[in-house]
Structure formats: structure tokens, C-alpha cells
Amino acid sequence: MTACIVGWSHLPFGKLEGETVESLIVKAAIGALEHASIGPEDVDEIVLGHFNAGFSPQDFTASLVLQASDAFRFKPATRVENACATGSAAVHQGIKTIRAGAAKVVLVVGVEKMTSTPGPEIGKNLLKASYLPEEGDIPAGFAGVFGQIAAAYFQKYGDQSDALAKIAAKNHKNGVNNPYAQMRKDLGFEFCRQESEKNPFVAGPLKRTDCSLVSDGAAALVLTDTQTALKMKRAVAFRAASHVQDFLPISKRDILQFEGCAEGWKRALNQAGVTIDDLSFVETHDCFTIAELIEYEAMGLAKPGEGARVAMEGQTEMGGRLPVNPSGGLKAKGHPIGASGVSMHVLSAMQLTAEAGGIQVPDAKLAGIFNMGGAAVANYVSVLERIK
């Protein structure tokens, strides 16, 4: 691959009162340029990841990045969207631009402002990432979609509620030390496994602790070609970047296999010339705990139906065989849709440059990232390595 991450910024995720899509974009963009030690005049192209789907009344947002500096005027700026994988779609678009030789420096920003939307509208907006003719009437919105997936998984492989609770507890524990995380509280395994007034069932076998958070947030990064990156302070290279799109209707797929995810990992690992065991850690898309569980199987950590064993044995905890979501994942960090994929890349680059602070994975050399849109429809995998 010919693209490298040379700078970034990450705003805290959460309920950000007084912030707008515009203000979040501007802060993230300025921060990334400062971290890369470049000016807006050095940027050749801008890519914005913004899902929206009704969360923001301002729906034409690519040019909002130009609000960060008048020097951005007349530079090409494009907004991309691919459901919950929107952030990674923006990153991968930037990679393609550099690989094509159309730009040397690309600014990528991911953003979402969700919390000012009324609760029922949030569910309605998120459900737009499903196949509405068949899945649009599922109760509880997108949580209902994954509730059905969890129920089908349990029916086939047995009740795995404890494994889901183990995943939730792991990610919340990791999130305590992430200064950008929306929820920095170690809830513990027992709290996550027990139904209670504070942890009720939301959809099917999924409880509140099985569901990611509604969030506001933004993250940004600067991409350059390798030759330019090697002249910069830091350079984190893409060993691989794969994008696999699957059918939108769940009825056309075996939803328990996450086949698009598996194919994305296969292509990325082959491209990078490594195996899953060569990775130092993985940031994966835990929009719901059942998603992370099935992703263990799709990425090759376990055979189909055996992901629960990986969770229960602590293989994906910090210090385990392969730490998964040292950031706390979407579960604890929050899931501002358009920002999530950019966040995954930023936090992974921080790990590889030993700038991750309290969530640092010791001696991290190779990062794996999986970001998913819809129910394993848009599948993006990146493999990152520091080269400077």
C-alpha cells in the first residue's frame, strides 16, 4: 500500500452539549493538521465521513470542512457514506486517491451528532441501515435486527448470554482508561450478565449492556503517500485495506456467518502477508456484543459456534492471545456513526506509535481494524504498521 497516517485528532465522544456537526468537524480538522505539523494549504483533497440519515438538518456537509480555514477554499471535498462503516469508507477513499496519484496529502474527517435527536427518531434513523422492505418493521429498530441475530445464534449454538456479558465487561473495563470514551466505568461481569432495572432486556436476548451508545463525536487523520510520510515526524502505513460489500437483505445470506466480514479479513491478511496471530491487537465493530462474538469466528480466532469459548477464556482481553477493542470499542467509547471508523484508525495509529496512554498494548507492532456497516453488509478491514 502507498498510504500512511501521519497525524490525527480525536475529540471526546458522548453527549456534547453546545456542539454542532460543523463545530465538531472544524475542531477535528484543525487538530489533525496541527498534529501532522502541516497547514491547510498543504492538503490536496478532503474526504468527510458523515452518515446523517436524519440526525442533522444540515445534509450537505462536505464543504463544512472548509470552515476550518479559508485556505481550504477551492480544494476538492467529498462526503462519503456507507452506514456504520462510513468512517472507514472515508479513510479508504483517501487511500485510493493517494494510490491513484491524484493527491499526496488527504485530510479525512469523520463526524456524527446524534444525541440531540429524540429517542424514537434515533431508532428510525438507524434502521435506515437495514433492508427496509423486509426488516423495516422489526421492533426496537436496529437493536431488534441484532436481537434476532442473537436469538438465531443461541438457537443454533446454545445460550451464550454469559459470553456476551464477558465481552461487554471486557470492553467497559478497557474504556475506563480511554480519555475519549463516552462511558468510563468498569461495570463488571456480574452486572452485565444479570437482567436488572438498570440493565433491562432491549431486544431478544440483548440487554442494555449488549448495545453500543448513542453518541456525538468526531475524529480526523492526515494521509500521505509513503515518500512524503517518511519526511514527517511519524508514519503509520497501511499494510492492507480491503472492502467487501454483501447483499443488503438478511434473507439472502447466512447471517450467523458474517461472510462479508470473513472475506474482508481473508483478503486483508493475504494482502498484508500475515495471519491473525501476527496481529498485536484488533479494533473491531462491536455495535452489539453478538456482533463482536460472531466477528471472532469471521476473523479466524474461532470456528463457527466457538466464539463464546474465546470470550470466556479471556483470549481477547488485554494481555490475552489477541486483545480486541483495547479502546473499549463502540460499547464503551461510543458510536457516533460517521466518526467510528476514523476513530478506529486514529486509536490504532496511537497504539503503534506508543501514544495510547492508559490503553496502550505493550510493544504493539501490527494493528487490525474491522468496521461494519449494516448487519455485515459493508465490511472494511485495515492492517496498519508503523514505518517511522
Phi, psi and omega in degrees: 000153185246012182246145179225150172269125183240355179188160184197169169211154183215116176276154174299140176267149177153201175271100189258091180295140176083354178264152176235171174306316181297312183295323179293318178300312183298314181297316181294317181297313180298318181297320181293319178296318179296318181293326178278353181060043175230167177253167179300332179293341180277346184279131179268328183207153181236135174234127179248128172261116182211112182287305181065273180056027178111352180291327181238135177293335177276105187258351178251095195242355183305317184283354176295337176297329179295343177294343180287335180193138176296339180290349176280348185303136179077000174279143180296132178223131183227139173263136176240157181211133173208060181055222186288353175263015182305318181298314179290329175300320178294316179298313182292330175294320177297320177300315181298321180298317179291317181298328179282352181079013181276348179203151173259330182228124179235130174263124179245127179234138173238138186209151167201142174236104189249329195285346178277356179273134178302147185313306181300325179289328177301310179299320180294318179296316182293327181294344177295347177273009175249180177270098190301323180302331181249332189244000186291342181258009179293127179297151177072019173062219184292331174300325178295322177299311181284336172297320177292322177297316179298317180298319179293322178296315180297321180297324182277321189243001182098164182294117182247030182301322180294323178294320178296320178295324179296319178295314179300314182296319178301311184291323176292323177297316179296322184293341180304322185263009178260110184295346180266354187284143179290319180242112182247067183218128177279101185283335180083153183296316184297319179296317183291332184271343184260131170292137179204176178299326179272349181222066183281164171292138182253315181202122182056226179277003182275128175262176181303321181288354176268359188243138178288167189268149171282126193219158165251149176169168178207151174214156181212154175214159178249126177253143173220168171288163186298318181300317178291318183299323183291349176266355184267177182293323183216156178209119176245114189267151173275107173289331179201153174208113181238148178225121180236122179254132181248176177301143178286314180292129176299330183297342181266005185222163167271097190294340181281353181258343184046057186298325178294321176298312181299318180293321178299315178295317180302313181294317183293316181294321177295318180297321181279344181072034181225174173245171179300329181284349176278344183286146177277329179193168177225136166257115185236166191272090181261057177303326172221150185299328178297329177295314179298320179300311181292329179294328174304319182286320181292327181276350175102011177284336182209158174285161178308131180087355183248011179298329180298322179298319178301317180292311185293331178279356179076019183296334184256010177278165175302127183091354179275190182305313178214099178302128179243127182060057174299340178285346190101350178065185177297334184300314181255324183290328187107164186223066170289107199315301185291341183268341191299313181294322176295317177304315180302318181289321179296310183294328176291320177296323176298320178299315186288339177259011179059037179246020187268000174060232185292345179256014184296129170275122183303134174054042181291125183243325187221125183249140172246139181229132172230123180235132190236138174249132185069197178272078181061039178266301175265119187234117181240129177235133175234146172237122186246148178213136177283132178243354174205000000 
